[in-house]
Amino acid sequence: MARSPAPADPSGTPSADAALGAGNWHAQEMLLMREVMKHIGKSLAPDVVLHEMLHLCSELLGLNRGRIVLADNLEALMDLPPGSSLKVASASIRYAYGLTRDERERGHFRRGEGITGRVLATGQLILVQDIDREPTFLCRTVQRDDLPPGPVSFIAMPVRVGLSTVGVLACHRIRHRFRSLADDLTILGILATLIGQLLELRFTVEQRTRTLEAHNMALTQALEASPARYGIVGTSPVLLRSIAELEQVAATKASVLLLGESGTGKEMFARALHLASPRRDHPFIKVNCAAIPETLFESELFGYEKGAFTGAVGARAGLFEQAHGGTIFLDEIGELPLSMQTKLLRTLQEGTIVRLGGKREVHIDARLVAATNRDLAHEVTLGAFREDLFYRLNVIPIRLPALRERSADVHELAIHFLNRFNQANQRNVNLSARALQRLEAHPWPGNIRELANLIERMVLLGDKSVLDVGDIERFLPRTSAPDTPRPRWLADERPMRAPAMEMSAVRPYLPAGSHALADLTEALRQHGGNRSRAAQALGLTLRQFNYRMLKLGGAPRDAVP
C-alpha cells in the first residue's frame, strides 16, 4: 500500500511522532482487514460483518460515526435482468457505529439530496474538507454541536453492485491528526468494494435459495401426490405446476378441461384427478368421443330403453349412469356433434339424463373431466362448438405441457419406457448417455405417445444390448420439409395415388389448419367426389376431412363436386 509523506510541523520539518506513527497506522490497517476477513469467514450475514467493519474503522483508524446508507429498493436488484442497473430514488442508513437511534432514523436521503444523495446520483467519491464551509452539507444525521470543535471532514464513498450505485459508505474525520488522508481514502475504497461484493453475494445466495426452495416445494408436492400411483413420470417445473393445479381442484365438483397437444397424457391426468379426489373409490369411465359414430353418441352416453330402436331387446344404462358417484372423462370433446353438445349441456346444468326412447329423468352425480387438443375458443367463433357449453366446460382449465417444454424429463421417461418394454418382451436393451442426449434434443411432435412408441420399436428391433446415437437414428422419424404445403401427388393434374413407399406407417400429427381449401377440393375432384378416398389420400380420417371442409367454408357433406 502506497504511503503518503508524514504531515509536517509548523517549522516545515516532519514530525518525529508522525514518522514513528506511520508503521503503527499500517499495522492498524492490517489488523482491521484481518478482523473483517475473519468475520466474513465465519458468516456471510451482512448485519454482523458490516457493523464490525464500522466499529473497527472507528476504533483503529479514527474514522468516526461511520454509516452505510443503502437504497430503499435494494431488494429489486434480484429481479433485474443481466446488464441493467438499479434506479435509486431514496436511501436510508442500514448500518452504523457511533450514532444514536434518533440519528440513524434521521438518516434518510433522496437522490441528489445533500452529499450522500449526490454520491448516490453520480456514483463518484465526494470529500468535504470542512463541513462548516460546505453549504450543501446538511448536518441532518449528526448535529454540528455534537461534533468536536475545529475542522471536521466528511468522506462519502459509493457502494456499487454490478453497474448500479446502491449505497454510500460515509464517516467523519478529524483533520488535525498524524495520518495521511490518502491512506484513509484507500482503505475506505477497499471497504466500499468489499461491501458491494458482500451484497452481491448475498443477493446471489438468496436468489438461488428462492429457486431451490420453489423447486423443492414442487418436488415435495409431487412426492406427496404419489407419482407412482398416478403413473405420471417427470420432475420438470411445468409438469409439477400442472400436477399442483390438479390437486388443488381435486376435492371440488367443478368441471375440469384438460388442454394440450395430442399425446401429452390427458387420460393419465384425468385418472390422476379421479384418484386424488374423494370419488376415488367410485367408477372412472373414459369415453373417446372421436371413436364413437355420430349415430350412436346418444345411446352410448345416455343409454336406451327397451324397444328404443331395432335390436334394443332390453334397457341399457349409459356411460353417464355407469359413472354415477365417480368421474366421467370425455376425451377429444371437440369431436362431439353439435346435436349432442346441446344434450350434454342440459345434463351438466340439470344433473339429469333421459335415456333414448325413455321419458323419465334419471339423476346422476358424476364429475366431468373433458380433454381436447383443439382451440375450443376458436371453434366457438367458427360455429363448430357451442359457446355456452364451452364456458360450462372451461371452469377449471389445466394446460398440460408438451414434451418439448419438459425436455429434462425425456431421460427419466425413456428409462421408464425401457424398463416397461424390456420386461414385457423379455429383452435387455439399454441406451447410452449420448443416445439419451439425442432423444432430449428431438422436438417430439407426438409428445409422450411418440416417445413410448419409439422406445418400444427400439426394444423390439434393436440388435445391440446398448444402443448409441448412430443406432437410434434409424428409429427417429424423419422431419418433413418445411415448404411443402401442397401434397406432391396433387401437383400432377392426372389422378393418381401417392406412392406406397412414401406412405408412413403412422399417421402424422397434423394441426387443424394443415390443408388449404384448394387442396381438399382438388383431392375430392381427383377421387370423383368420394370423401373417404380423398381423406385417405391426404392422410386424414373422414371426420377430419369433413371438419376441415366445414371450417374452411367448403361444399356441404351431401354436395357433389
Secondary structure, 3 states (H helix, E strand, C coil): CCCCCCCECCCCCECHHHHHHHHHHHHHHHHHHHHHHHHHHHCCCHHHHHHHHHHHHHHHHCCEEEEEEEECCHHHHHHCCCCCCCCCCEEEEEEECCCCHHHHHHCEEECCCHHHHHHHHHCCCEEECCHHHCCCCCCCCCCHHHCCCCCEEEEEEEEEECCEEEEEEEEEEECCCCCCHHHHHHHHHHHHHHHHHHHHHHHHHHHHHHHHHHHHHHHHHHHHCCHHHHCCCCCCHHHHHHHHHHHHHCCCCCCEEEECCCCCCHHHHHHHHHHCCCCCCCCEEEEEHHHCCHHHHHHHHHEECCCCCCCCCCCEECHHHHCCCCEEEEECHHHCCHHHHHHHHHHHHHCEEECECCCCEEECCCEEEEEECCCHHHHHHHCCCCHHHHHHHCCEEEECCCHHHHHHHHHHHHHHHHHHHHHHHCCCCEECHHHHHHHHHCCCCCHHHHHHHHHHHHHHHCCCCEECHHHHCCCCCCCCCCCCCCCHHHCCCCCCCCCHHHCCCCCCCCCCCCCCHHHHHHHHHHCCCCHHHHHHHCCCCHHHHHHHHHHCCCCCCCCCC
